Amino acid sequence: MAIRELSPPRVAIDIDRLMEIADRAQSTLAKLRDDLLEPWPRKTPPSLTASRLAKLCKLDRAQINYLCTRGNKGEYPTGTLKGSSRSREFTLAEAQSFVRAVGTYKTRPPGAKGIVICVGNFKGGVGKTTNSVALAQGLTLHGHKVLLMDLDPQASTTTLMGYVPDAEVTEEMTVMPAVYGEQPDLSYACIPSYWEGLDIIPSSPALFGADYYLPNKQAADPQYEFWRVLDSAMGPIREKYDVIIIDTPPTLSYLAIGSFMATDGMIIPLPPETLDYASSTQFFRQFAELFKSLSEGRSVEKQFGFIKIVLSKVKPAAATTDVVKSWIQQTYPELLARSEVLESDLVMNASAEFKTIYDLHTYEGSMRTYNRAIDAFDSVVDEIENEVQNAWKLQLVKENSDGE
């Protein structure tokens, strides 16, 4: 019997080798992003056609053209005429100004503070980051001033907004100085992004430090309330921004708990898949038990202005989609949003280029596919817009009742 010659053992992977792999991965990501997003600044805002602007303003294209010409008394941006067809294009800033001038969407009422919205789910791959960024972009297209706060140490939202977290985001640029008590509020961390009307508080792996610092601080000082750290630091930014969108970690971390306590409303992206549905039941159990324990142990009171489950990555042709959607409807009838985000190659290809569908300047494919995808996101944004307006009303009612 012939003895098979054994192959030599592979070299074990030690710490130095792990560091080499990590360095290579970081440099490869940076190069890929630079190749996709050159020239600097790597990301630029899109232009909007008159047809797209008309949809946002809930007008038709002829009305947009009229307001740009004969009906214009200086209050509407006129855009730029393009090509032989003399069609109009508008910069992002012009489009936002036009929307505000038309008055399609109500502005923040006098005396009201910014509405904080968490986007959360404990399961990865549900579209949390894409929905966070797209929602923030979409609300600026309604004329709002928006802040996007990344609390996930994996920093996917920060990457999608055009940063390499390890290389370009220091701990001082994140929420951590406020967590450590080195800053009284979060205004120091708000920086402008490439997208007009949208500022960002970026993230980096430094945020993992919160899950060491906060429990140790709580253990050392029983009077300390780690769950109030972010809420206490919100003050000035609630005055500056109409809406604050928080992309939360996909775990029940200390920062996630802090963000839940600071939020007025919550959005939970949920694909209509069996495993995602099962995971959502665990999410709500842990979520509810967290607040019950805080209520019983610390007399913490918490109410949400709204919680919306948004079906994401919906595959209309899949045989199981309708079945799982019926389960979700039966389980969460009072929470399920009317709008849903469809899965499409267009959205996935945009993500592969560090973009959302709102980032796309042009689309070299079926306009029907493009319109279907962007209409789905627009519908979600419209639905959340209604919740924001209602949250402002509730806020003012509460303030008036407290003052009496």
Buried (B, 14 or more C-beta within 10 A) or exposed (E): EEEEEEEEEEEEEEEEEEEEEEEEEBEEBBEEBEEEBEEEEBBBBBBBBBBBBBBBBEBEBEBBBBBBEEEEEEEBBBBEEEEEEEBBBBBBEBBBBBBBBBEBBEBBEEEBBBBBBBBBBBBEBBBBBBBBBBBBBBBBBBBBBBBBBBBBBBBBBBBBBBBBBBEEBEBEBBBBBBBBEEBEBBBBBBEEBBBBBBBBBBBBBBBBBBBEBBEEBBEEEEEEBBBEBBBBBBEBBBEBBBBBBBBBBBBBBBBBBBBBBBBBBBBBBBBBBEEBBEBBEEBBEEBEEBBEEBEEEEEBEEEEBBBBBBBBBBBEEEEEBEEBBEBBEEBBEEBBBEBBBBBBEBBEBBBEEBBBBBBBEEBEEEEEBBBEBBEBBBBBBBBBBEBBBBBBEBBBEEEEEEEE
